[in-house]
Amino acid sequence: MADSPIPAPWLDRLRRSAERRRALGRDRAIHPPVGLDVCSNDYLGLRRDPRLAEAAAAAARAHGAGTGAARLLRGTTPLHEALEAELATWKGAGACLLFNTGYQANATLLPALLGPGDAVFSDALNHASLVDGCRLARAGGAAVQVYRHLDLAELARRLEAWRAEAAPGALALVATDAVFSMDGDAADLPGLLDLCGRFEALLLVDEAHATGLLGPSGAGLAEHQGVPGQVPLVMGTLGKALGAFGAFVCAGPELREHLVNTARGFIFSTALPPPVIGAALEGVRIARAEPWRRARALGHAQRLREALGQPGAPSAIVPVPVGADAEAVRLARILQARGFDVRAVRPPTVPEGSARLRITTGAHLEEGDVASLAAALREILRLG
Ligand SMILES: *Cc1c(COP(=O)(O)O)cnc(C)c1O
């Protein structure tokens, strides 16, 4: 073997870290798709829809394969503006700003909004990108408080205590996933809006797993829970149910202007390419026009939950709790061998000791697929 071109102490460090991961059974590797998709976030089955491919090709022909620059330079096409207008209308927001990924949006929103003396209150099971946003906000001098998952009473106590001590002018922000990505349960947005109103805190809701899927028009959890357009800061993604790629923030014009001027993940990154925007526009159009897709995905998830004896939830994510990492991996392999692309989710993606299978249902699945998956799960989990 040729000598590695990296310095020996670095090679040593990497090898030791890999050994530690393997000893813990925590090593991750990239495995291509195997069999029927029951683990992606393509809930509406739009990722391979020929209409999105056509829209992408048309957008590339009209506006180019890439943008060549950030939005604040020459990176804005009429398609970017059309998609922002479309998303703002759908979400009932005053304005919208595209971001290149959901990760980038979440990591950049919080440090752009919070400064010394301010505080962010974050649900304990929020997505890793919000966690990283909290870390960056902390580096900028804000305090980070993590409240127990969905526990609004604890959040109220924390907000109360913070307000009693906060310096004049200090501001609070509450950040939560709408639908939690690894559990499939949902935040109580009316309750959170009420609490935020009492403490004049800004509410940020990550609708990554709800956009396209929940509410009569598919606008998300806020619409599903009867508070459409009332969350002041909504983040969503274009790469999951909408079948394309990228992310957006819906908010009023003041927040949008602030983010255009301060969100480093927006400012210092090349604008999304036209084919992606073309596909996303078509994805939004279809998500709104074809409600049967979300009804079908949610119906499949409901039937799977019933077969597993789980309570209902407004999502297409069905977690199957296992516990031990190795057992989750073993069960996933059995299901893969039977043609279902089920993946094991282990720490640190989920808390220690809570490894699980994360199953998702999409409009592409047939009733029979769901029935055989349910039967296979009941058999290997010995649910009788
Ligand atoms: C997927 C996801 C993100 C990240 O979005 P990307 O566009 O994939 O970077 C953010 N938040 C939640 C809750 C997610 O599930």
The ligand as an SDF file (V2000), in Angstrom:
LIG
                    3D

 15 15  0  0  0  0  0  0  0  0999 V2000
  -34.2170   17.0120    6.5050 C   0  0  0  0  0  0  0  0  0  0  0  0
  -34.4060   18.0100    7.5960 C   0  0  0  0  0  0  0  0  0  0  0  0
  -33.7040   19.2160    7.5890 C   0  0  0  0  0  0  0  0  0  0  0  0
  -32.6080   19.4820    6.6000 C   0  0  0  0  0  0  0  0  0  0  0  0
  -33.1040   19.7640    5.3580 O   0  0  0  0  0  0  0  0  0  0  0  0
  -32.1480   19.5180    4.0750 P   0  0  0  0  0  0  0  0  0  0  0  0
  -32.7510   20.3320    3.0170 O   0  0  0  0  0  0  0  0  0  0  0  0
  -32.1780   18.0520    3.8230 O   0  0  0  0  0  0  0  0  0  0  0  0
  -30.7840   19.9910    4.4680 O   0  0  0  0  0  0  0  0  0  0  0  0
  -34.0130   20.1380    8.5540 C   0  0  0  0  0  0  0  0  0  0  0  0
  -34.9470   19.8920    9.4980 N   0  0  0  0  0  0  0  0  0  0  0  0
  -35.6030   18.7250    9.5570 C   0  0  0  0  0  0  0  0  0  0  0  0
  -36.6210   18.4940   10.6270 C   0  0  0  0  0  0  0  0  0  0  0  0
  -35.3430   17.7350    8.6240 C   0  0  0  0  0  0  0  0  0  0  0  0
  -35.9500   16.5560    8.6970 O   0  0  0  0  0  0  0  0  0  0  0  0
  1  2  1  0
  2  3  1  0
  2 14  2  0
  3  4  1  0
  3 10  2  0
  4  5  1  0
  5  6  1  0
  6  7  2  0
  6  8  1  0
  6  9  1  0
 10 11  1  0
 11 12  2  0
 12 13  1  0
 12 14  1  0
 14 15  1  0
M  END
$$$$
